[in-house]
Amino acid sequence: MFGHVRIEDPTLIPLMNEIYEVWGKLHNYFMPQMKLISKDREGSKFKKKYDKPKTPYQRLMECETYPEEEEKLRQIKAT
């Protein structure tokens, strides 16, 4: 997000943390991503198969591994 430039001004750190927090919510709740399902080799080329685009939030809601976290995530998205 900020590149590979060294940031030497310590007063920028709180501002960068705020930007990261907002960007993280935007990325996890509203930016769909295609997940790679398989990658098959056909001769000298690769054929990739992708899942339907979903946000990380949607993927976590579909997963039943973390039921205690679902309500917390729903509240965060609602705000």
LUMROBA-170365 format. One record per residue (C-alpha): residue number from 1; residue in three letters; chain; x, y, z. Coordinates in steps of 0.05 Angstrom, whole numbers. Example, Ala and Ser with C-alpha at 12.3 -4.5 7.8 and 13.67 -1.06 7.14 Angstrom:
<nodes>
<node><resi>1</resi><resn>ALA</resn><chain>A</chain><east>246</east><north>-90</north><up>156</up></node>
<node><resi>2</resi><resn>SER</resn><chain>A</chain><east>273</east><north>-21</north><up>143</up></node>
</nodes>
This chain:
<nodes>
<node><resi>1</resi><resn>MET</resn><chain>A</chain><east>0</east><north>0</north><up>0</up></node>
<node><resi>2</resi><resn>PHE</resn><chain>A</chain><east>55</east><north>49</north><up>18</up></node>
<node><resi>3</resi><resn>GLY</resn><chain>A</chain><east>109</east><north>17</north><up>-25</up></node>
<node><resi>4</resi><resn>HIS</resn><chain>A</chain><east>178</east><north>-3</north><up>-5</up></node>
<node><resi>5</resi><resn>VAL</resn><chain>A</chain><east>203</east><north>66</north><up>15</up></node>
<node><resi>6</resi><resn>ARG</resn><chain>A</chain><east>231</east><north>72</north><up>85</up></node>
<node><resi>7</resi><resn>ILE</resn><chain>A</chain><east>187</east><north>118</north><up>128</up></node>
<node><resi>8</resi><resn>GLU</resn><chain>A</chain><east>231</east><north>154</north><up>177</up></node>
<node><resi>9</resi><resn>ASP</resn><chain>A</chain><east>180</east><north>204</north><up>206</up></node>
<node><resi>10</resi><resn>PRO</resn><chain>A</chain><east>149</east><north>172</north><up>269</up></node>
<node><resi>11</resi><resn>THR</resn><chain>A</chain><east>91</east><north>221</north><up>267</up></node>
<node><resi>12</resi><resn>LEU</resn><chain>A</chain><east>65</east><north>185</north><up>205</up></node>
<node><resi>13</resi><resn>ILE</resn><chain>A</chain><east>57</east><north>118</north><up>240</up></node>
<node><resi>14</resi><resn>PRO</resn><chain>A</chain><east>-11</east><north>133</north><up>273</up></node>
<node><resi>15</resi><resn>LEU</resn><chain>A</chain><east>-38</east><north>160</north><up>207</up></node>
<node><resi>16</resi><resn>MET</resn><chain>A</chain><east>-13</east><north>98</north><up>170</up></node>
<node><resi>17</resi><resn>ASN</resn><chain>A</chain><east>-45</east><north>53</north><up>222</up></node>
<node><resi>18</resi><resn>GLU</resn><chain>A</chain><east>-112</east><north>88</north><up>212</up></node>
<node><resi>19</resi><resn>ILE</resn><chain>A</chain><east>-107</east><north>79</north><up>137</up></node>
<node><resi>20</resi><resn>TYR</resn><chain>A</chain><east>-90</east><north>5</north><up>145</up></node>
<node><resi>21</resi><resn>GLU</resn><chain>A</chain><east>-150</east><north>-5</north><up>191</up></node>
<node><resi>22</resi><resn>VAL</resn><chain>A</chain><east>-199</east><north>26</north><up>141</up></node>
<node><resi>23</resi><resn>TRP</resn><chain>A</chain><east>-167</east><north>-7</north><up>81</up></node>
<node><resi>24</resi><resn>GLY</resn><chain>A</chain><east>-168</east><north>-75</north><up>116</up></node>
<node><resi>25</resi><resn>LYS</resn><chain>A</chain><east>-243</east><north>-70</north><up>127</up></node>
<node><resi>26</resi><resn>LEU</resn><chain>A</chain><east>-255</east><north>-47</north><up>56</up></node>
<node><resi>27</resi><resn>HIS</resn><chain>A</chain><east>-212</east><north>-104</north><up>29</up></node>
<node><resi>28</resi><resn>ASN</resn><chain>A</chain><east>-242</east><north>-159</north><up>74</up></node>
<node><resi>29</resi><resn>TYR</resn><chain>A</chain><east>-315</east><north>-139</north><up>69</up></node>
<node><resi>30</resi><resn>PHE</resn><chain>A</chain><east>-325</east><north>-108</north><up>0</up></node>
<node><resi>31</resi><resn>MET</resn><chain>A</chain><east>-271</east><north>-130</north><up>-49</up></node>
<node><resi>32</resi><resn>PRO</resn><chain>A</chain><east>-285</east><north>-198</north><up>-80</up></node>
<node><resi>33</resi><resn>GLN</resn><chain>A</chain><east>-227</east><north>-243</north><up>-98</up></node>
<node><resi>34</resi><resn>MET</resn><chain>A</chain><east>-223</east><north>-304</north><up>-141</up></node>
<node><resi>35</resi><resn>LYS</resn><chain>A</chain><east>-190</east><north>-363</north><up>-106</up></node>
<node><resi>36</resi><resn>LEU</resn><chain>A</chain><east>-148</east><north>-412</north><up>-145</up></node>
<node><resi>37</resi><resn>ILE</resn><chain>A</chain><east>-180</east><north>-482</north><up>-142</up></node>
<node><resi>38</resi><resn>SER</resn><chain>A</chain><east>-134</east><north>-521</north><up>-187</up></node>
<node><resi>39</resi><resn>LYS</resn><chain>A</chain><east>-75</east><north>-513</north><up>-234</up></node>
<node><resi>40</resi><resn>ASP</resn><chain>A</chain><east>-67</east><north>-567</north><up>-288</up></node>
<node><resi>41</resi><resn>ARG</resn><chain>A</chain><east>-11</east><north>-573</north><up>-337</up></node>
<node><resi>42</resi><resn>GLU</resn><chain>A</chain><east>-30</east><north>-584</north><up>-410</up></node>
<node><resi>43</resi><resn>GLY</resn><chain>A</chain><east>34</east><north>-592</north><up>-450</up></node>
<node><resi>44</resi><resn>SER</resn><chain>A</chain><east>76</east><north>-530</north><up>-439</up></node>
<node><resi>45</resi><resn>LYS</resn><chain>A</chain><east>17</east><north>-488</north><up>-413</up></node>
<node><resi>46</resi><resn>PHE</resn><chain>A</chain><east>-21</east><north>-486</north><up>-348</up></node>
<node><resi>47</resi><resn>LYS</resn><chain>A</chain><east>-97</east><north>-486</north><up>-343</up></node>
<node><resi>48</resi><resn>LYS</resn><chain>A</chain><east>-122</east><north>-451</north><up>-280</up></node>
<node><resi>49</resi><resn>LYS</resn><chain>A</chain><east>-191</east><north>-459</north><up>-250</up></node>
<node><resi>50</resi><resn>TYR</resn><chain>A</chain><east>-218</east><north>-407</north><up>-203</up></node>
<node><resi>51</resi><resn>ASP</resn><chain>A</chain><east>-275</east><north>-405</north><up>-153</up></node>
<node><resi>52</resi><resn>LYS</resn><chain>A</chain><east>-330</east><north>-352</north><up>-160</up></node>
<node><resi>53</resi><resn>PRO</resn><chain>A</chain><east>-308</east><north>-284</north><up>-135</up></node>
<node><resi>54</resi><resn>LYS</resn><chain>A</chain><east>-324</east><north>-275</north><up>-61</up></node>
<node><resi>55</resi><resn>THR</resn><chain>A</chain><east>-299</east><north>-230</north><up>-6</up></node>
<node><resi>56</resi><resn>PRO</resn><chain>A</chain><east>-258</east><north>-259</north><up>51</up></node>
<node><resi>57</resi><resn>TYR</resn><chain>A</chain><east>-317</east><north>-243</north><up>96</up></node>
<node><resi>58</resi><resn>GLN</resn><chain>A</chain><east>-365</east><north>-285</north><up>53</up></node>
<node><resi>59</resi><resn>ARG</resn><chain>A</chain><east>-316</east><north>-343</north><up>52</up></node>
<node><resi>60</resi><resn>LEU</resn><chain>A</chain><east>-310</east><north>-341</north><up>128</up></node>
<node><resi>61</resi><resn>MET</resn><chain>A</chain><east>-386</east><north>-338</north><up>137</up></node>
<node><resi>62</resi><resn>GLU</resn><chain>A</chain><east>-394</east><north>-400</north><up>92</up></node>
<node><resi>63</resi><resn>CYS</resn><chain>A</chain><east>-342</east><north>-437</north><up>134</up></node>
<node><resi>64</resi><resn>GLU</resn><chain>A</chain><east>-369</east><north>-469</north><up>197</up></node>
<node><resi>65</resi><resn>THR</resn><chain>A</chain><east>-302</east><north>-473</north><up>232</up></node>
<node><resi>66</resi><resn>TYR</resn><chain>A</chain><east>-309</east><north>-408</north><up>272</up></node>
<node><resi>67</resi><resn>PRO</resn><chain>A</chain><east>-382</east><north>-400</north><up>294</up></node>
<node><resi>68</resi><resn>GLU</resn><chain>A</chain><east>-363</east><north>-357</north><up>354</up></node>
<node><resi>69</resi><resn>GLU</resn><chain>A</chain><east>-331</east><north>-305</north><up>309</up></node>
<node><resi>70</resi><resn>GLU</resn><chain>A</chain><east>-390</east><north>-298</north><up>261</up></node>
<node><resi>71</resi><resn>GLU</resn><chain>A</chain><east>-431</east><north>-251</north><up>305</up></node>
<node><resi>72</resi><resn>LYS</resn><chain>A</chain><east>-372</east><north>-206</north><up>318</up></node>
<node><resi>73</resi><resn>LEU</resn><chain>A</chain><east>-357</east><north>-201</north><up>244</up></node>
<node><resi>74</resi><resn>ARG</resn><chain>A</chain><east>-430</east><north>-186</north><up>228</up></node>
<node><resi>75</resi><resn>GLN</resn><chain>A</chain><east>-429</east><north>-129</north><up>278</up></node>
<node><resi>76</resi><resn>ILE</resn><chain>A</chain><east>-365</east><north>-101</north><up>248</up></node>
<node><resi>77</resi><resn>LYS</resn><chain>A</chain><east>-395</east><north>-103</north><up>178</up></node>
<node><resi>78</resi><resn>ALA</resn><chain>A</chain><east>-459</east><north>-70</north><up>202</up></node>
<node><resi>79</resi><resn>THR</resn><chain>A</chain><east>-421</east><north>-9</north><up>227</up></node>
</nodes>
